[in-house]
């Protein structure tokens, strides 16, 4: 099976860093556990990018285990484009605006 390339936009990278920083203020090492969960979810997406259902105009979402975050991405050719990593309490307009 062909390996898909992962591209994480700078905005999504910022989402991840912001989440890590917040969790680290809550409990020592929790930020690192958040990063581990994100990395595990990204590997899952990479191994089977069509596993997650389409939720909006070609956009797919994977829910991160243990943390209330969704990883939002779309496929273009053999590239998985991750454009948002958003907490579920946030307004959905946050990630939808990034699709324009």
C-alpha positions as CSV (number, residue, x, y, z in Angstrom):
1,X,0.0,0.0,0.0
2,X,1.3,3.4,-0.9
3,X,2.3,5.7,2.0
4,X,0.5,9.1,1.9
5,X,2.5,12.2,2.7
6,X,1.3,14.3,5.6
7,X,1.3,18.1,5.4
8,X,0.4,20.0,8.6
9,X,-0.3,23.7,7.9
10,X,1.3,26.3,10.1
11,X,-2.1,27.1,11.6
12,X,-2.7,23.5,12.5
13,X,0.8,23.3,14.0
14,X,-0.1,26.3,16.1
15,X,-3.4,24.6,17.2
16,X,-1.3,21.6,18.4
17,X,1.2,23.8,20.3
18,X,-1.5,25.8,21.9
19,X,-3.2,22.6,23.1
20,X,0.0,21.2,24.4
21,X,0.8,24.4,26.3
22,X,-2.7,24.5,27.9
23,X,-2.5,20.9,29.0
24,X,0.9,21.4,30.4
25,X,-0.4,24.2,32.7
26,X,-3.1,21.8,33.9
27,X,-0.8,18.9,34.9
28,X,2.9,18.2,34.5
29,X,3.6,16.0,31.4
30,X,0.0,16.2,30.3
31,X,1.1,18.4,27.3
32,X,3.5,15.6,26.2
33,X,0.7,13.1,26.5
34,X,-1.5,15.3,24.3
35,X,1.3,15.4,21.7
36,X,1.6,11.6,21.9
37,X,-2.2,11.3,21.3
38,X,-2.0,13.7,18.3
39,X,1.0,11.8,16.8
40,X,-0.9,8.5,17.2
41,X,-4.0,9.9,15.6
42,X,-1.9,11.3,12.6
43,X,-0.3,7.8,12.1
44,X,-3.8,6.3,12.1
45,X,-4.9,8.8,9.4
46,X,-1.7,8.2,7.4
47,X,-2.2,4.4,7.5
48,X,-5.8,4.7,6.3
49,X,-6.8,8.3,5.3
50,X,-10.3,7.2,4.1
51,X,-11.1,5.6,7.4
52,X,-12.9,8.8,8.7
53,X,-16.2,9.8,7.2
54,X,-16.6,12.9,5.1
55,X,-18.1,15.6,7.3
56,X,-18.1,18.7,5.0
57,X,-17.2,19.3,1.4
58,X,-14.3,16.7,1.2
59,X,-13.2,17.3,4.8
60,X,-12.6,14.4,7.1
61,X,-12.2,14.4,10.9
62,X,-10.6,12.0,13.3
63,X,-11.4,12.4,17.0
64,X,-8.3,12.2,19.2
65,X,-8.3,9.5,21.9
66,X,-8.5,10.8,25.4
67,X,-8.6,14.5,24.5
68,X,-11.6,16.4,23.1
69,X,-10.0,17.4,19.9
70,X,-10.6,16.7,16.3
71,X,-8.0,16.6,13.5
72,X,-9.5,18.0,10.3
73,X,-8.0,17.1,7.0
74,X,-8.6,16.6,3.3
75,X,-6.9,14.4,0.7
76,X,-5.4,15.7,-2.5
77,X,-3.8,13.1,-4.6
78,X,-1.4,11.2,-2.3
79,X,-1.2,14.1,0.2
80,X,-3.1,14.3,3.5
81,X,-3.5,18.0,4.3
82,X,-4.1,18.6,8.1
83,X,-5.4,22.1,8.4
84,X,-7.0,22.2,11.9
85,X,-6.7,20.5,15.2
86,X,-9.5,22.0,17.2
87,X,-11.1,21.4,20.6
88,X,-14.7,20.3,20.3
89,X,-16.0,23.1,22.5
90,X,-14.8,25.6,19.8
91,X,-17.2,27.0,17.3
92,X,-17.2,24.9,14.1
93,X,-16.8,28.1,12.1
94,X,-13.1,28.0,13.3
95,X,-12.2,25.1,11.0
96,X,-14.8,25.8,8.3
97,X,-13.3,29.2,7.7
98,X,-9.9,27.5,7.0
99,X,-11.4,25.6,4.1
100,X,-12.0,28.7,2.0
